[in-house]
Amino acid sequence: MPCMPPNPHSAADFARTDRLLSREELAVRDRVRAFVEEEVIPVAAEHWDRAQFPFGLLKGLGELGLLGGTYEKRYGGSGMNNVAYGLGVAELARGSGSLSTFLHVQSGLAMAAIHELGSEEQKERWLPPMARCEKTGCFALTEPEAGSDPASMRTTASRAPGGYVLEGEKRWIGNASFADVAVVWAKGEDGRVRGFLVEKGAEGFEARVIPRKGSQRAVWQAHIRLRRCFVPEENRLPLAEGLGSTLSILTHSRYGVGWDGLGQAADCYERALEHSLRRRQFGHPIAAFQLVQHRLVRMATSLAELRLLAVHMGRLKDAGELDPPLVSMFKMSSLSKAREIAALARETLGGNGILLDHRVMEHMADIEGAYTYEGTDDINALIVGQAITGHRAFAPRPAGPA
């Protein structure tokens, strides 16, 4: 019997969620999708394989209006809503999880910190060129011994004439090796956590790329050493007082990472579906076999659930109702589902599934990185658990001013 042509339900949007989106939102998605199809996908695997950062894509990325896209135009933003921003992030992740990680560091962390916690002068100086990717930034919070527990950071900021002197180390800091400005978090002499803008070329700031990664290979994370690094008073973020201000910025980025899962999962599913319709064994396309159909159905169902949750979370964020536990639930659910979909897609492609030319293995590896950063699955689960039960399951720590 000849293979039946694919029906409308075969597309990645099986549940027809596009009807939940406005024309403006769809326009943002389609604009980023065109960039990804024309510029990102043709070079993504090569950059990933060689662990090379795609500097040549930054100009085009900056022209999309996605970086800081929800900000006011005077700060380089496009004034888009959070659903449109999320759709754009998903499309970028569909092309390259490494490039979307760059976006989260640049837009969701560094720019967000300056936008939310900086002075007017700092915003006007940094945000417009960062939105155009003419300047790059990083967000230096994580340390070798302080990952899920940022309150245990050891980096210090001591008062000095005209500013502060920073001492300490940071690790897993994306973009740090080439950033024009680093948002560095440190504890003051009073124990309070504060944020500082360390400009490129500052004496005492050293960033070395972490080698031999098996995930997020086309984006560079670095180990930073701060040795008597002087920061002038005007480079302190005036509203960055206490650990709470730091965590509020992580909520912005965590929301964006949730959309990563959607984009990468969609590409994995689409490639598995395309392969199953084309690949023939025993005289039939493998899409005709029950076990393959079962995998495709599981992928399509999880993808529909993920998409519905993502759009709903974006609507809540636009309404000012997306609190940290909901963001944690979104990120945790999204990357968990993406992880499962990638594994099912890899299995569907058989031996071809491990080849970078088929994209799924690249996504599968990059999802592992996103599954861990911006809050591990365990930590996000405990944040949600505390919101549900009222009981804090984190290890107790002494009360203090941080």
Helices and strands as residue ranges (DSSP letters): G 8-10, G 17-20, H 23-35, I 36-40, H 41-50, G 55-57, H 58-62, G 73-75, H 82-95, H 97-103, I 104-111, H 112-117, H 120-131, E 137-140, G 150-152, E 156-160, E 163-174, E 181-188, E 193-199, E 205-209, E 221-232, G 233-235, E 236-241, H 243-278, E 280-281, E 284-285, G 286-288, H 290-318, H 324-348, G 350-354, G 356-358, H 360-372, H 377-389
